[in-house]
Amino acid sequence: MIKLVCLKGENKGQEFQLEKGRKYFFGRDHACDFPIRDNCIARQHFLIDLGEENKIAHLGTANGTYVNSSMVTEQVLRLGDVIRAGSQEWQVVE
């Protein structure tokens, strides 16, 4: 199991536990697993898939998803990585 710790944004300081074998959607839509109130984030902005590998996938929005300051379309997540979307930031921890 990994956690995301919110470093910046409305949920700063909160931790979100993510279970292996699941997919999690992040975006403004209330149907997302983690709804985010930020006008720079799309209704469905990015996906974290905790399958065989822990991956993040950008869902094709105009504003982009960043891991460690690099824009990504899909990437394996590692402990310590920092995810940024809009004005929000999360760090991947155990």
SEKE-515186 format. One line per field, with one value per residue: y, z, x of N, C-alpha, C in turn; residue in three letters; residue number from 1. Coordinates in steps of 0.001 Angstrom, whole numbers. Example, Ala and Ser with C-alpha at 12.3 -4.5 7.8 and 13.67 -1.06 7.14 Angstrom:
<nodes>
nyy	c(-5690;-2250)
nzz	c(7800;7080)
nxx	c(13190;12850)
cayy	c(-4500;-1060)
cazz	c(7800;7140)
caxx	c(12300;13670)
cyy	c(-3300;30)
czz	c(7800;7870)
cxx	c(13200;12900)
resn	c(ala;ser)
resi	c(1;2)
</nodes>
This chain:
<nodes>
nyy	c(-1172;2228;5729;8982;12124;15253;18090;20669;22850;22652;20439;20246;18575;16374;12789;10211;6957;4390;1453;-1557;-2990;-1490;1199;4710;7683;11122;14399;17224;16313;15079;12387;11249;9355;10886;13830;17143;20503;22791;25106;24798;22169;19378;17746;14942;14320;12929;9513;7031;3929;1048;-1514;-4211;-2627;573;3076;6289;8062;10584;12137;13412;16173;19786;21223;19559;16994;16562;14963;15130;17661;17243;17049;14486;11659;9006;7168;5265;5270;6147;5793;8840;10454;13473;14621;16882;18784;21328;23679;21962;19629;16427;13955;10792;8272;5690)
nzz	c(0;-781;18;-618;161;670;-388;-1188;-1681;-1284;383;1926;3869;4383;4200;1828;1505;-713;-2253;-3356;-6589;-7394;-9250;-9347;-9828;-10364;-10181;-10987;-11025;-9083;-9034;-9143;-7550;-5916;-5575;-6617;-5870;-7997;-10424;-12499;-12958;-14730;-15207;-15144;-14527;-14005;-13627;-11264;-11300;-9575;-10329;-11495;-11653;-10142;-11576;-13137;-15131;-17395;-18360;-20800;-20650;-21058;-19308;-18243;-16415;-13936;-12921;-10613;-11663;-14426;-17348;-17913;-19747;-19285;-16615;-14479;-11014;-8233;-4829;-3097;-5333;-6656;-7454;-9570;-10331;-11696;-9122;-7144;-5170;-4531;-2630;-3108;-780;1678)
nxx	c(839;490;756;-574;553;-696;893;465;-2241;-5859;-6198;-3945;-1544;-3121;-3439;-3755;-4687;-3814;-4849;-3315;-3849;-6002;-7611;-7454;-9187;-8558;-9748;-11960;-14559;-17212;-17622;-15162;-12548;-10941;-12028;-11221;-11102;-10329;-9857;-8051;-7847;-9040;-12261;-11892;-8784;-6258;-5090;-4338;-2948;-2696;-1628;313;2584;3085;1443;1002;-1286;-1868;-4865;-5284;-5851;-5792;-4096;-2143;-280;2121;5127;7571;8275;8276;6321;3975;2665;2232;3593;5750;5279;7278;8436;8611;8238;6821;3698;2037;-790;-2643;-2880;-2236;-347;1086;2835;4341;4370;5258)
cayy	c(0;3505;6875;10291;13199;16517;19085;22001;22865;22698;19286;20217;17842;15146;11589;9376;5605;3767;1;-2279;-3647;-567;2404;5892;8850;12427;15482;18059;15601;14477;10927;10807;8809;12015;15084;18253;21804;23626;25421;24396;20709;18910;16883;13728;14872;11853;8218;6239;2507;275;-2893;-4821;-1485;1758;3999;7444;8352;11841;11804;14212;17522;20848;21771;18623;16364;16590;14154;15696;18824;16871;16691;13064;11064;7812;6946;4474;6083;5630;6486;10149;11258;14540;14783;18208;19068;22623;24244;20910;18738;15270;13140;9340;7759;4382)
cazz	c(0;-758;395;-1170;1140;-22;-13;-1594;-2134;-245;1287;2420;5103;4436;3591;1142;1339;-1983;-2153;-4504;-7405;-7708;-10044;-8699;-10689;-9722;-11014;-10375;-11007;-7774;-9182;-9036;-6246;-5167;-6196;-6300;-6253;-8582;-11782;-13468;-13071;-15509;-14479;-14926;-14885;-14098;-13071;-10670;-11435;-8715;-10799;-11294;-11359;-9730;-12704;-13266;-16525;-17663;-19132;-22015;-20420;-21590;-18340;-17967;-15134;-13788;-11897;-10388;-12545;-15844;-17828;-18241;-20278;-18443;-15978;-13253;-9807;-7234;-3550;-3116;-6469;-6388;-8535;-9588;-11282;-11284;-8002;-6134;-5201;-3638;-2645;-2950;399;2171)
caxx	c(0;1192;-62;-268;480;-918;1895;31;-3623;-6898;-6085;-2567;-1324;-3907;-2875;-4727;-4166;-4174;-4708;-2790;-4858;-7095;-7377;-8001;-9326;-8423;-10266;-12994;-15834;-17499;-17591;-13763;-12167;-10415;-12445;-10330;-11654;-9280;-10308;-7027;-7894;-10184;-13204;-11093;-7473;-5273;-5438;-3266;-3261;-1801;-1610;1638;3447;2333;1538;144;-1601;-2552;-6057;-5402;-6346;-4934;-3142;-1066;26;3575;5781;8910;8401;8234;4997;3923;1440;2156;4891;5778;5480;8210;8382;9264;7796;5859;2724;1420;-1859;-3161;-2101;-2183;821;1055;4047;4126;5096;4785)
cyy	c(1241;4580;8073;11293;14500;17568;20503;21910;22777;21560;19152;19519;16542;14009;10757;8004;5007;2276;-595;-2952;-2758;552;3551;7060;10117;13488;16251;17346;14925;12952;10374;10249;9906;13304;16250;19546;22709;23853;25048;22884;20324;18018;15518;14044;13795;10634;7618;4794;1717;-1201;-3511;-3768;-347;2807;5168;7683;9672;11531;12796;15618;18553;21278;20812;18092;16239;15640;14669;16784;18498;16472;15230;12729;9779;7552;6049;5425;5374;6410;7784;11033;12308;14732;16184;18273;20336;23192;23231;20070;17644;14556;11693;8868;6379;4582)
czz	c(0;-330;-435;-47;356;517;-232;-2100;-964;760;1893;3773;5198;3723;3001;917;51;-1892;-3465;-5253;-7794;-8616;-9357;-9679;-9845;-10686;-10283;-10238;-9647;-7831;-9103;-7641;-5327;-5884;-5687;-6774;-6697;-10033;-12860;-13679;-13798;-14665;-14200;-15427;-15020;-13341;-12441;-10665;-10627;-9064;-10498;-10966;-10896;-10824;-12548;-14751;-16587;-18593;-20256;-21832;-20896;-20619;-17915;-16545;-15075;-12687;-11804;-11412;-14035;-16230;-18280;-18951;-19509;-17894;-14765;-12090;-8854;-5937;-3627;-4276;-6013;-7633;-8430;-10683;-10801;-10195;-6869;-6297;-4155;-3734;-2379;-1805;753;3285)
cxx	c(889;206;366;-444;345;50;1400;-1398;-4578;-6815;-4694;-2483;-2104;-3191;-4006;-4106;-4710;-3874;-4220;-3950;-6028;-6632;-8090;-8014;-9274;-8939;-11341;-14335;-16039;-17521;-16167;-13520;-11641;-10820;-11600;-10982;-10513;-9681;-9296;-6991;-9170;-11089;-12602;-9700;-6391;-5757;-4198;-3739;-2234;-1905;-257;2686;2538;2509;587;-68;-2367;-3714;-6341;-5940;-5328;-3839;-2041;-1020;1540;4012;7208;9233;8423;6819;5014;2611;1164;3544;4720;6047;6415;8036;9174;8854;6783;5009;2142;372;-2526;-2277;-1927;-904;652;2389;3672;5001;4563;3796)
resn	c(met;ile;lys;leu;val;cys;leu;lys;gly;glu;asn;lys;gly;gln;glu;phe;gln;leu;glu;lys;gly;arg;lys;tyr;phe;phe;gly;arg;asp;his;ala;cys;asp;phe;pro;ile;arg;asp;asn;cys;ile;ala;arg;gln;his;phe;leu;ile;asp;leu;gly;glu;glu;asn;lys;ile;ala;his;leu;gly;thr;ala;asn;gly;thr;tyr;val;asn;ser;ser;met;val;thr;glu;gln;val;leu;arg;leu;gly;asp;val;ile;arg;ala;gly;ser;gln;glu;trp;gln;val;val;glu)
resi	c(1;2;3;4;5;6;7;8;9;10;11;12;13;14;15;16;17;18;19;20;21;22;23;24;25;26;27;28;29;30;31;32;33;34;35;36;37;38;39;40;41;42;43;44;45;46;47;48;49;50;51;52;53;54;55;56;57;58;59;60;61;62;63;64;65;66;67;68;69;70;71;72;73;74;75;76;77;78;79;80;81;82;83;84;85;86;87;88;89;90;91;92;93;94)
</nodes>
